[in-house]
């Protein structure tokens, strides 16, 4: 409770983003569980939930990171570089994720082995990105 009274704006953002990361991971796990039970209706429902959570998180994160870049003109070159690197390198992954979720949340989408293999690859890349964010970008943000 006292943490929220005395923490910086950046610390609050990091706390929020980490909580959203957990929600994304939980939603992905629910998709995997439903698929393993061969429950295609639940898979689609959970994909829709995942799409909503991921889209909201990515939009908020993009907006806030861009604001940070504009607001902190005097910030260290290292921090600026880290945010720019994150934004550029994640662009393709983000696009692939959202395209995949848009396609497979459609009523007529085939939730077959190809879907599941691709989903697992995307989840693997997301896990790496989350780890990168939390161990690099977020640590630097919390220090400000």
N, C-alpha and C positions, 0 to 999 in steps of 0.2 A: 504494500500500500504506500509506504513512504517513498519507495523508489519512483513512483509516478509523479510525486510532488517535486522531486529534486533532480530528475533526469532531464537531459537535453532533448531538444526536438529530434535530433538524429538518433539518440538512444530509444526514444519512443517509436520512431519509424522502424528501426531494426527489430525491436520487440514485436511489433505488428507483423512485419514481413516474415519473421521466423515462425510466428503462429500460423500465418497463411501457408508457409511451406509445409508445416505439419498437416494442415487440412488437405493440401494437394496430394501429399504422400498417402494419407488415409483414403482419399477418394480413389487414387490409383489402385490401392490395395483392394478396395471394394470391387473394382472392375475385375481384377484378377480373380478374386474369390468367386464372383458371380460366374465368370467364364469357366472356372474349374468345376462348377456345379452344372454347367451347360444350361444356365438360366439366361437366355438371350434378352428377355424383357428387362431383367435386372441389370444386365450389362449395359444396355442402352440407357436406362434410367441413371445409372452411376456415371456413364460417360457424359450425360447432360449435366450432372452435378459437377463433375470434374471440369468440364468446359466453362461453366459459370465461374467457379472458384478461380481457375487459372486465368481466365480473361480479366476478371476484376483485379486480381493480383498484378498481372503484367501491366495493365493500364495504370494502376496507381503507382507502381514502381517506376515505370517510364516517366510519368509526370513528375514525380518527386526527384528522380535523378536528374532530369533536365532542369528542374528548378535549382537544384544544388549547383549544377554547373554554371547557371546564370548568376545566382546570388553570391556565390563565393568566388568573386573575381580574384581575391588575394590568396585563395587556397594554394596549398603546395602543389607543385607540378606533379608530384607522385600521385596525389589523390585525384587530380584532374585526369591524369593518364589512366588510372585504374577505372574510373567511371567511364571514360571514353572506350577503353578496351572492352569492358563488360558490355556496353551498349552495342558496339559493332559486332562482337563475336557472338552475341546471343540473338541477333536479328534473324539469322537463318533458322536457328532452332525454334525460336518463337513462332515464326511463320509456318514451319513444318508441323509443329504441335497444333496450332489453331486450324490449319487446313485439314489435318488428320481428324481432329475432333468434329469439325464441321461435317466432314464426309461421313463419319461413322455414327453420328447421332441422327442421321436421316432414317426414316422409317424403313426404307427398302435396302439399307446397307447390309452387306453380307458380313456377319460376325464369325468368320471362319478362321482357319489356322493362319492364313496370311495376315488377317487383321491382328491376331494375337501376337504373332512374331514381331510385326511392326510396332505394336503397342509396347511390347517389352523393350524394344530398342529405344523408343522415344523415352520411356520411363527411365532407362539407364542413362541416357544423355541428360535428362532433367535432374536425376540424382547427382550427377557430376557437376552440373551448373549450380544446383543448390549448395553443394559442398564448397564450390569455388566462391560463391557469393558470401556464404557465412564465414568462411575462413580467411577471406581476403578483404573484399569490399566492405562487409558489415563491420569487421573489426576496426578498419580505418574510420568508418563513419562514427562508430561509438566513441572513439577517442576525441571527437570534436564537440 
